[in-house]
Amino acid sequence: MFKSVFAKYITTFMFIIFVSFLILSLLIAVMVNNYAAEAKREALSAAATNAAAFLGDRMEPNSTDKEGFARMIRTMSGDANRVMSAISSVEDDVTLLVVDRNGNVLLVTGVSDRVNAEARVPRAVLDNVNSGTAVSGKEDLGGVFNGEYFYCAMPVLASGNDEVCGTVFACSASDRQDALLGVVIKTVIIGSLWIMLAALVAVYFITEKIIGPLRDMSDMARSFAAGNFEVRVPVRGHDEVAELATAFNNMAGSLSRLEIMRNTFMANVSHDLRTPMTTISGFIDNILSGAVPPEKQPYYLDLIRTEVQRLARLVASLLDISRIQAGDRKFEMKPFDVCEMARLILISFEQKIERKKLDVTFDCDEERITVTADRDAIYQILYNICDNAVKFSREGGALSVSLRATEDDRVCVSVYNEGVGIAAEDLPYVFERFYKADKSRGLDKSGVGLGMFIAKTIIEAHHEKIWVESEEGQWCRFSFTLPRIDEERA
């Protein structure tokens, strides 16, 4: 039952809500009970105090003997009943008891059907009251009531000498308060159940909104495992789950493109391996069979060497990728003159530049610009970019290499060429593995789509940036940055 996130989520929320309402119900019950008890105590105390004061004012100082208080009650029973009834009517369910010093009940007003007038109030209670202190509690007063009652007692003091001549008890049944407490608890429980039901419905839909996309992503992952990279997760809303779904779809797109590029790479590698190997095998067979005359053998051996070098470059690129991905390639950061490096690389393309009649421009802010980087790695990047620039330039087009200092102590190296350019839809993928813009291999017959990926990986290892700008059929510019240092520090 609790294996799914949905069940755990629902159960956890409902448990929290249930415990919260249980604690709330207990707190409300305690507060209501305490408030009702305190209010009842104050009402009973006021009734007992008023009744005791009324009777004390009518008691003569010389009539405080054992029978004097009882005679006074009998003499003024009518007036006493009316006054006591008026006092007890101020609060519902109040019974006033007037007892003598022995605990005998002399007068009962208010709710009297539960009073046993033959019973006596316990001496211990009377002693506490007659000591001059008001007493309150909850009991049956020695059988005077047929159940536990709240009571508050006050001594009746004769006017003039403050001698205790009797006691007044203001009482109220406890079942009324229990009934009130029961109604409050019932109301809270019913309200809590309705709120819990509404919360359950709300949590269900909220949870389903969260779990639904996760379930779709799980199905999508299983499709990926089966080799289907075309499925996508529906994106609903703009919350974190929608962002996760969008990221998952982007990942799916990247995996799909990577799969296409991998297949393309395998085809390219197969072609690049098969073609030179076939050429090498054919030339060697012809030489061994004597079909190639001795005077022509150096020429064909030179072709074999070219094909071997081509294979070596392919293997070197593959090894570079493996070392970079494994983290085995270490970069040695040393200062060097990047302007001099750019000049030497440009000079190395002199023959190719002359064949295409390119208009070459070399623009450097200063005679020397010193940077700190791995010299061989930067040479590899700049050589590869310049090689592509020459390769994809149109005949008679412009080729420009520029090095400019930036405001944040960096050098921006840019290589610009006029030629086929790169399509706008291809620009985001130029630095991905196995990517080739020239899919027809019309201009790039030897590349396998690893050069720019290696360049990006090397530049990022230097904590710098590399980017490309282009207009298809017009021009293209590759740029990257390097950290610059002062000539004196170098």
N, C-alpha and C positions, 0 to 999 in steps of 0.2 A: 504493500500500500504506500509506503514511504520511500519507494525507490525513485519516483519521479520528482522533479523540482516543483511541479505544479502542486502535488499532494503535500510536500513539505512546506511550501509557501502558504497554502490555504490553512493547513493545520497550525502552523506557527502563528499566523495572524489571528485566527479564531481563538487560540489559547491565550494570546496576549489580551485580546478584547474581553474574553471571559474572566480572566483574572482581574483585569482592570475594573470591570463592572462589579465583580464580587467584593473587591476592596472598597469601591465606591459605595456599594450597598451597606457594607458594615459600618463605614464611616457615617453615612447618613442616619442609619439606625441608632448608632451611639449618640450622635448629636441630637437627634429628635428626642430620644429617651431622656438624655440629660436635660435638655431644654424643658420638656414637659414636666419632669420631676422637679426641676427648680421652680418653674412657674406654679406648680401645684403646691410646693412647699411655701412659697411666698403668700399664696392665697389663703392657705390654711393658717399660716402664722398671723396674717392680718385678721382673719375671722376670730381666731382664739384670743388675740390681744384685745380686740374691740369688745368681745363678749365678756372677758374677764374684767375689763375696765368698767363696763356697764354694771355688772353685778357688784363689783367692789365699791362703786360709788353709792350703792343702795344699802350696803351693809353697815349697821351701826357698830361703833367701836365696842360697846358694852354687850353686843350680841354675838360674840365670836366663839361661844362655847360650842360643844359638840352638836347640840340640836338647834342652835340659833340660825345657822346657815340654811338648814332644811326648812325651818319655819318660815324664813323669809321667802324661800323659793315657792312654798305652798301658798303664802299670803299673796304674792304678786305673780302667781302662775300665769294669769292672762296677759299682763304686760310683758312678763319675761318671754312668753311664747312668741308674742308679736315681734318683739325686738330681736330675739334669737332667730326667728324665721327670716326677718329682714336681713340680718347679717349673713345667714347661710345661703340666702337666695342670690347673693352677689356672685357666687361661683356655683356651677352645676355640680350635682352629686356631692354636696357637702352636708355632713351630719355633725351637729353640735351636741356634745354630751356635757352635762353639768354633774359633777360628782362631789361628795363630801370628802372629809379627810380620811375616811376609812375605805374609800373607793366605791361606795354605793352610788348607783346612778339615780340622780334626783330629777333630771329633766332631759328630754330628748327632742330635738327639732331637726327638720330637714328630712332626709331619707331614713326612716326608722324601722322599716320592715325587716332589716337584718340585725337589729339590735336585741340582745338578750338582757333585759333590764334587771333580771335576777342575779346576773353575774357581777363580780367585783373586779375593778381594775387592780392589777398587781401592786403590792406595796412598794416594790423596787421602783416602778415607774413613778408613783406618787412622790416618793422620797426625792427622786431627781428633780421633779417639777417643783415641789415645795421648798427646795433649797434656794429658789429664787431664779433659776435658769430655765429658759424655755427649752422644751425637749421635743424632738421630732423623731419619727421612725416608721417602721412598717411591721405590724403584727396584729393579732386578734384581740389584744388587751385582756388577756386572761379569760377569753370566752365571751366577752361582751359582743363581739362580732363573730359571725359564722365563717369568717375567712380573714385573710390578711388585708388590713387597711393601712393607708398612709394616715399619719396623724401628726398634729402639732398641739402641744399642751401648754397652757399658761396658768399660773396660780392666781386665785382670786384673793386680793388683798383688801382687807377692811379699810375704809377711808379713815384717816386719823392716826392709826397705830401700825399700819402695814402688816397686820397679823394675817397669816394664811388661814382662810376659813373654808376653802374649797378649791376645786380645779375645773377648768374648762378644756375639753378636748374637741378640736376641729378635725374631722376625719373624712376620708374619701376612699372609695373602693379602688383597689389597684387594677382590677380587670378593665377599667375604662382606659387606663394608660396602656395596658397590654393590647387592648383592641386597637388603639390609635397606632401603636408601634406596628401591629400586624398589618394595618391598612397601608402604612407608609412603606413597609417592606414589600408588600404585594404590588403596590404601585411601581416601586423601583424595579422589581423583578420583571413585571410586564413590559415596562418601558425599555429595560435592558434587552429583553428578548426581541422586541421589535427592532431595536437599534442593531442588535447582533445579526438579525435576519437581513436588514438593509446593508450592513457591513459585509456580510457573506456574499451578497449579490454583487456589491461594488468590488470587493476583493477578487471575486471570480472573474469578472470582466477585465479588471486591471491585470490580474495574473495571466489570463489568457492572451491579453495584448502583448505581454512581455514574453511569455513562453512560446506563443505561436511562431514568431520569427526565429526563435532559437530552434524550434522543431524543424522549421524550414531549412535552417542552416545545417542541421544534422543530416537531413535528407540530401541536401546539396553536397555535403562532405562525402557521403556514401556514393553519390554520383561521380564525384571527383575520383574516388578510389577505383571506380569502375571504368575510368578513362573518359567520362563525359564532362567536358569543361564548358558546355554551352548553357547549362542551367543557371538561373539567377534567383535571388531572394526578393520577393516584393518589398518595396520600401514604403512604409506608411508613417506619416507624421514627420516631425523634426526633432525627436528626442534622442537620448543616448542609444536606444535600441535601433532607431532608424539610422543613426550614424554607424553603428556596428554592422547593420545590414549593407549599408553603402560600402563600408570598408571591405566586407566579405565579397560583395560583387566586384569591387575593384581588384581584389585578390584573384577572383575567378578570371577576370579579364587578363590579368598579368600571367596567370598560369596558362590560359589559352594561348596568349601570344608567345609565351615561352615554349609551349609545346610545338607551335607552328615553327618558331625559330629553331628549335632543336631538330625538328624534321628537316628543315632547310639546311641546318648545319651538317646533319648527317649526309644529306645529298651532296652538299658542297665538298665536305671532307672526302667522301667516296670518290667524287669527280676529281678532286685535287690529288688524291692518292693514285687513282687508277690511271689517269692520263700520263703523268710523268713516269710511272712504273711501266706502262705499256711502251712509252717512247724509249725509255732506257733499255727495256728488254729487247725491243726491235732492233735498236742500233747495235747492241752487243751481239745479238744473233747474226746480224749482217756482217759485223766485223769478223766474228769467229768463223763464219762460213766462207769468208773471202769475197763476199758480194761487194764490199766496200774496198776500193783500191787503196794501197798504202798511203798514197799522197793525199787522200780524202779523210783518212782516219783521224788526224788532229782536229779537223773541223767537227766531225761527229762526236769525238771525245769531249770537245768543248760544249756541245749541246747536251751531252750526258751530264757534264759538270753543272750546267745551268739548271737542269731538272733536279739534280741531287740537292743543289742549294735551295731550290724551291721547296723540296720536301723537308729540308732542314729547317727552313723558316716556319713551315706549318707545325712541325713537331715542337719547335721552340715556343711558338705561340700557345700550343696546347699545354706545354709544361709550365709556361708562365701562368696560365689560368689555374692550373692545379696548385702551384705554389702559393698564388695569391689567396685562393679559396681556403687553403690549409693554414694560411698565416705563416708560411715558412720563408717568405721573401722578406728580408730585412733591408731597410733603406739606411744608407750612410749619409748623414746630413753634413755637407761641407760647403764652404763658400766657393763660388766660381763666377766667371764673367759670362752671363747669359747672352750678351750681345755678340761676343766672339763665337759662342756656340751656334747662334742663329746664322751668322755669316758663313761659317764652315758648312753647315747643313745646306744653305742656299747654294753655295758654290758646288756642292756635290751633285746637285741636280742640273748643272750647266748644260750638259748634252741634251737632256730631255726638254729643258726650257728652250734651247735653240731650235730643236725639232718642231716645237709648237709655236715658235716665234712669239713667245709671251713677253708682255711689257712688265718688267720686274721693277718693284720699288722696295727699298729697304729703309725703314724709318725708325731711328733710335734716338730717344731724347738726349742721351749722353754718349760719349765715346765708350765708356765702360759702365755697366750696371751689374753690381755684385748681388747675388742672391744666395740663400742657404737652402740646399736641397740635395737630393741624390743625383749626381751628375749624369750617370748612365741612364737612370730612369727618365729624367727630363729629356735627355737626348733622344731616347726611344720615342717619347711622346711627340716631340717637335718634328722629328724625322718622319714619323707616320703621318702627321697632319700635313706637312709640306708635300709628302709623296702623294697623298690624296688630292691636295690642291692642284698639283701639276697634272695628275692623272685625269681629273674631271674638269679641267679648264678647257675652254674652247680655243681653237687655234687663233692666235693673235690677241687673245684676251689679256686682262690685267692680272698680275699676281703681286701681292703686297705682303710683306712681313714687317710688323711694327711692334716696338717695345716702349711702353710709356709708364712712367712712375705715377702712382696714385697717391691720394692724400693720406691713406692709412698705412704708409710704409710698405707698399707692395708694388709689384711690377706686373702689368697686364701685357701678356704676349698674345698677339693676334695674327692670324694668317688668313688673308682674303684672296679670293679668286673669282673670276668671271667665267661662268660655264653653265653646266646643267643644273646646279643648285640642288636643293632638297625640298620635296613637297611638304606643305604645312602639316599634313596628317602624319608624316613620318618623323617630324622633328622631335616629338617626345620620346621616341624609341631609339634615337641614334646611338645612345651610350649603353644600350642593352646588349646582353650577350647574343652572339650569332646573328645580329641584325645586319642586313645588307640592303641599302637603298637601291643599288644596281642589281635587282633580282634577275635580270636577263643575262648578267655577266657580259654585257656588251663592251663596257669599258674596264671593269674590274675583273680580270680573269684569274687573279691569284689570291685575292682576299677571301677570308672565311667569316668575316663579321666579328672578329675578336679584338681588333686594334683599338677601337674607341672604348670598348668595355675595359680593356687593360689601362688605357689612358685615364679614364675616369677613376678607376680603382687606385691608381698611383697618386693622382692629384688629391683625392680624398684622404689618402694615407698621409699626405703632407698638410692636411687640414686647410686645403685651398679649394677653389671652385673652377669648374670648366663648363663652358656652355657653347651653344651654336646658334647662329642667326642665318637665315637664308630666305631668298625669294626664288621660287622654282623657275628654272630656265634663265635666270639672270646672274645671281651671285650667291656666294656662301662665305661665312666668316666663322672660324673656330677661335675661341679665346680661352685663356686660362691665366690664373694668377699665381705668383710666387712671392715668398717673403723676402724683402730687400734688407740689406745691411749696409752700413757705411763702409766706404773704402778703407778707412783707417782701422776699423774693427776687423776687417777681413785680413 
